[in-house]
Amino acid sequence: MKVLLAEDEPDVQLIARLSLKKAGFTVVTVNNGVELLARVQAEQPDAVLLDWMMPEMDGFETCKRLKGDPATKDIPVIFLTAKVQETEVAKALALGAMGCIGKPFDALTLGQQVMTILGR
């Protein structure tokens, strides 16, 4: 299963990538929403993990654009974010995201959390 991860913090990106790879995922990383949108069609990911707060284009706008494009609207989106208050989670779900995983996340269970949200 291939995941496209948009995360602007290098340390978080590294830990998430290593954690997901250990769980059996193929991981492609980008630094922000602009990069994600530029690569999503070429990468054909099975899921997208989005940080909420990123430079250039935040996760909210990135998710909105993914879900608004017929070519990418069916790709599952999961937010990987510190913004896990009830209002932010509701906003993410209203945009079409499948769920939210809070930061800091548990590197040992991140892969399983993603699989659970995806229903696999």
Secondary structure as UniProt FT lines:
FT   STRAND          2..6
FT   HELIX           10..22
FT   TURN            23..24
FT   STRAND          26..30
FT   HELIX           33..43
FT   STRAND          47..50
FT   HELIX           59..68
FT   TURN            70..74
FT   STRAND          77..81
FT   HELIX           86..95
FT   STRAND          99..102
FT   TURN            107..109
FT   HELIX           110..118
//
